[in-house]
Amino acid sequence: MKTIAFHLQKGGVGKTSLSGAVAYELSRKGRTILIDLDPQGNASSWLLTQTPVYELASVLYGRVGVTKAIVPTATPKLDILATFGLDGELKMFGENQLASEPFIFCDLIEELARAGYDYAIMDLSPGMGRLERCALIAADEAITPMTPEAFSLDGMDIFAAELAKTKKAMRRGPAHRRIIVNAFDGRIDQHKTIMSQAWELQGFEVFTVPVDPCFRKAQADRVAVQSLPKQKAAKPETLAELRRIGEAVCR
């Protein structure tokens, strides 16, 4: 099973939007599970129409087996391990338990592989605390979404440095070789400048997702971006780039 984490230490860059959309692309190729590792539970509230009985924290605390907490989405072969945004316990688990169980997400990924999943996508929060670090060391790859602005580019440098520290301390961690520049508008000079700077980063494959209201519409309708009806559909270039990201992840 291949595990991909979406992360940057900055909010509002589209981590949830892109992780959900890429999870959809991967579900076309094999059984895929989206792990909602953001205590706000945005991915869960997006892709589920009803609150599930169990959340990810229930599994981590050992109250229920992982297969019992998995919930199918409306997309075939795409399931989710949800987090409750209201009264959820994921943040508490990260603060109180992970010091003594730093490899619990590695164990979780192994269980999901035994359950028959081909791909796992982890949607992380913007922080870089113990919860995020322990999740990252369980991933095969970290993909960084960013918006075309200077603070996102700075955040990219900070994330790369923090990831290197984590990998050194834990003796394991994900490859980090892909960036997604999200909400790009080629008519804006600053966007073009930041995009060119992203391309200059050594060792990174850069993807560009255009500014597109389809993500907002999909989240309001609680469906995947690719499942929107024709009158609300994403731009062709958005869908093409999402497919390209999915293909790259599978390589």
C-alpha positions as CSV (number, residue, x, y, z in Angstrom):
1,M,0.0,0.0,0.0
2,K,1.2,3.5,-0.8
3,T,0.6,6.3,1.7
4,I,0.6,10.0,0.9
5,A,0.4,12.8,3.3
6,F,-0.7,16.3,2.3
7,H,0.9,18.9,4.5
8,L,2.2,22.5,4.9
9,Q,2.4,24.6,8.1
10,K,0.0,27.1,6.7
11,G,-3.8,27.2,6.6
12,G,-5.9,28.0,3.6
13,V,-3.7,26.4,0.9
14,G,-6.1,23.7,-0.1
15,K,-4.8,20.6,1.7
16,T,-8.2,19.2,2.3
17,S,-9.5,20.1,-1.1
18,L,-6.5,18.5,-2.9
19,S,-6.2,15.5,-0.7
20,G,-9.9,14.7,-1.3
21,A,-9.6,15.2,-5.0
22,V,-6.4,13.1,-5.3
23,A,-8.0,10.4,-3.2
24,Y,-10.8,10.3,-5.8
25,E,-8.3,9.9,-8.6
26,L,-6.5,7.0,-6.7
27,S,-9.8,5.3,-6.1
28,R,-10.1,4.8,-9.9
29,K,-6.9,2.7,-9.7
30,G,-7.5,0.8,-6.5
31,R,-9.0,0.7,-3.0
32,T,-8.3,4.0,-1.3
33,I,-8.8,5.3,2.1
34,L,-8.7,8.9,3.2
35,I,-7.5,9.4,6.8
36,D,-8.8,12.6,8.3
37,L,-5.9,13.7,10.5
38,D,-7.1,17.3,11.0
39,P,-8.8,17.8,14.4
40,Q,-11.3,20.1,12.6
41,G,-12.6,17.2,10.6
42,N,-13.1,19.1,7.4
43,A,-12.5,16.2,5.1
44,S,-15.1,14.1,7.0
45,S,-17.7,16.8,7.0
46,W,-17.1,17.3,3.2
47,L,-17.4,13.7,2.1
48,L,-19.9,12.2,4.6
49,T,-23.5,13.2,4.8
50,Q,-24.0,11.6,8.3
51,T,-21.8,11.5,11.3
52,P,-20.3,8.0,11.7
53,V,-20.5,6.0,14.9
54,Y,-16.7,5.9,15.4
55,E,-13.9,8.3,14.6
56,L,-10.2,7.8,14.0
57,A,-9.5,8.6,17.7
58,S,-11.7,5.7,18.7
59,V,-9.3,3.4,16.9
60,L,-6.2,5.1,18.3
61,Y,-7.5,4.8,21.8
62,G,-8.1,1.1,21.2
63,R,-11.9,1.2,21.7
64,V,-12.7,-0.2,18.3
65,G,-10.9,-2.1,15.6
66,V,-9.9,-0.1,12.5
67,T,-12.2,-1.9,10.1
68,K,-15.2,-1.1,12.2
69,A,-14.5,2.6,12.1
70,I,-14.0,2.8,8.3
71,V,-16.9,4.5,6.5
72,P,-17.6,4.2,2.7
73,T,-18.1,7.5,0.8
74,A,-20.4,8.0,-2.2
75,T,-17.4,7.3,-4.5
76,P,-16.8,3.6,-5.2
77,K,-13.6,2.2,-3.7
78,L,-13.1,5.4,-1.6
79,D,-13.5,5.0,2.2
80,I,-12.7,7.4,5.0
81,L,-11.4,7.2,8.6
82,A,-13.3,10.2,9.9
83,T,-12.6,12.7,12.6
84,F,-15.3,14.5,14.5
85,G,-14.9,18.3,14.2
86,L,-17.3,18.8,17.1
87,D,-16.4,16.9,20.3
88,G,-13.7,14.9,18.5
89,E,-10.8,13.4,20.5
90,L,-8.0,13.4,17.9
91,K,-6.3,16.6,19.3
92,M,-6.5,15.2,22.9
93,F,-4.9,12.0,21.7
94,G,-2.1,13.8,20.1
95,E,-1.4,15.9,23.2
96,N,-1.7,13.1,25.7
97,Q,-0.8,9.7,24.1
98,L,1.6,10.1,21.2
99,A,4.7,10.7,23.4
100,S,4.4,7.0,24.5
101,E,3.1,5.7,21.1
102,P,5.0,7.6,18.4
103,F,4.7,4.8,15.8
104,I,1.0,4.2,16.2
105,F,0.2,5.6,12.7
106,C,2.8,3.2,11.3
107,D,0.9,0.4,12.9
108,L,-2.4,1.8,11.6
109,I,-1.1,1.9,8.0
110,E,0.0,-1.7,8.3
111,E,-3.5,-2.7,9.5
112,L,-5.0,-0.9,6.5
113,A,-2.7,-2.6,4.1
114,R,-3.7,-6.0,5.6
115,A,-7.4,-4.9,5.1
116,G,-6.7,-4.7,1.3
117,Y,-6.2,-1.0,0.6
118,D,-3.9,0.0,-2.2
119,Y,-3.6,3.7,-1.3
120,A,-4.0,5.8,1.8
121,I,-4.2,9.6,1.8
122,M,-3.6,11.5,5.0
123,D,-5.1,15.0,5.3
124,L,-3.1,16.8,8.0
125,S,-3.7,20.0,9.9
126,P,-1.5,23.1,9.3
127,G,0.5,22.5,12.5
128,M,3.8,20.7,13.0
129,G,3.3,19.2,16.4
130,R,3.6,15.6,17.7
131,L,0.4,14.5,15.9
132,E,1.7,15.7,12.5
133,R,5.2,14.4,12.9
134,C,4.0,11.0,13.9
135,A,1.7,10.9,10.9
136,L,4.4,12.0,8.6
137,I,6.8,9.2,9.5
138,A,4.1,6.7,8.6
139,A,3.8,8.1,5.0
140,D,5.8,7.0,1.9
141,E,5.5,10.5,0.4
142,A,4.6,14.0,1.6
143,I,3.0,16.4,-1.0
144,T,3.0,20.1,-0.2
145,P,0.1,22.2,-1.4
146,M,0.8,25.9,-1.5
147,T,-0.9,29.0,-2.9
148,P,1.0,31.5,-5.1
149,E,2.0,33.9,-2.4
150,A,5.3,34.6,-0.6
151,F,4.2,33.2,2.8
152,S,3.4,29.9,1.2
153,L,6.8,29.8,-0.4
154,D,8.4,30.5,3.0
155,G,6.2,27.8,4.5
156,M,7.6,25.4,2.0
157,D,11.1,26.0,3.2
158,I,10.1,25.7,6.8
159,F,8.3,22.5,6.2
160,A,11.2,21.0,4.3
161,A,13.5,21.8,7.2
162,E,11.1,20.5,9.8
163,L,10.6,17.3,7.9
164,A,14.3,16.8,7.6
165,K,14.6,17.2,11.4
166,T,11.8,14.7,12.0
167,K,13.3,12.1,9.7
168,K,16.6,12.4,11.4
169,A,15.1,12.1,14.9
170,M,12.8,9.2,14.0
171,R,15.1,7.4,11.5
172,R,12.3,7.2,9.0
173,G,10.0,9.5,7.0
174,P,8.5,10.2,3.6
175,A,10.0,11.3,0.4
176,H,9.3,14.9,-0.4
177,R,9.5,15.7,-4.1
178,R,6.1,17.1,-5.2
179,I,4.5,20.6,-4.8
180,I,1.0,21.6,-5.9
181,V,0.6,25.3,-6.6
182,N,-3.1,25.8,-5.9
183,A,-5.5,28.5,-6.9
184,F,-3.1,29.8,-9.6
185,D,-4.2,32.7,-11.8
186,G,-1.9,33.4,-14.7
187,R,-3.3,36.9,-15.1
188,I,-1.7,38.0,-11.8
189,D,2.0,38.9,-11.9
190,Q,2.6,37.8,-8.4
191,H,1.2,34.4,-9.1
192,K,3.5,34.1,-12.1
193,T,6.5,35.2,-10.1
194,I,5.8,32.7,-7.3
195,M,5.2,30.0,-9.8
196,S,8.6,30.5,-11.4
197,Q,10.2,30.4,-8.0
198,A,8.5,27.1,-7.3
199,W,9.8,25.7,-10.6
200,E,13.3,26.7,-9.5
201,L,13.2,24.6,-6.4
202,Q,15.7,21.8,-6.9
203,G,14.4,18.2,-6.9
204,F,10.7,19.0,-7.0
205,E,8.0,18.1,-9.5
206,V,5.5,21.0,-9.6
207,F,1.8,20.8,-10.4
208,T,-0.5,23.8,-11.0
209,V,-4.2,23.7,-10.1
210,P,-6.0,26.9,-11.4
211,V,-8.2,29.0,-9.3
212,D,-11.6,27.3,-9.5
213,P,-14.8,27.6,-7.6
214,C,-15.5,23.9,-8.1
215,F,-13.8,23.0,-4.8
216,R,-16.2,25.3,-2.8
217,K,-19.2,23.9,-4.7
218,A,-18.1,20.3,-4.2
219,Q,-17.7,20.9,-0.4
220,A,-21.1,22.6,-0.2
221,D,-22.7,19.7,-2.1
222,R,-20.7,17.1,-0.2
223,V,-19.4,15.3,-3.3
224,A,-16.0,14.9,-4.9
225,V,-15.0,17.6,-7.3
226,Q,-15.0,15.1,-10.1
227,S,-18.6,14.2,-9.4
228,L,-20.1,17.7,-9.7
229,P,-23.0,17.9,-12.2
230,K,-22.3,19.6,-15.5
231,Q,-23.6,23.0,-14.6
232,K,-21.2,23.2,-11.6
233,A,-18.3,21.2,-13.1
234,A,-14.7,22.0,-12.6
235,K,-12.6,23.6,-15.3
236,P,-11.2,21.1,-17.8
237,E,-7.6,22.2,-16.8
238,T,-8.4,21.5,-13.2
239,L,-9.6,18.0,-13.9
240,A,-6.7,17.3,-16.2
241,E,-4.2,18.4,-13.5
242,L,-5.8,16.3,-10.8
243,R,-5.6,13.3,-13.1
244,R,-1.9,14.1,-13.7
245,I,-1.3,14.3,-10.0
246,G,-3.0,10.9,-9.5
247,E,-0.9,9.4,-12.3
248,A,2.3,10.8,-10.7
249,V,1.5,9.4,-7.3
250,C,1.0,5.9,-8.8
251,R,4.4,5.9,-10.4
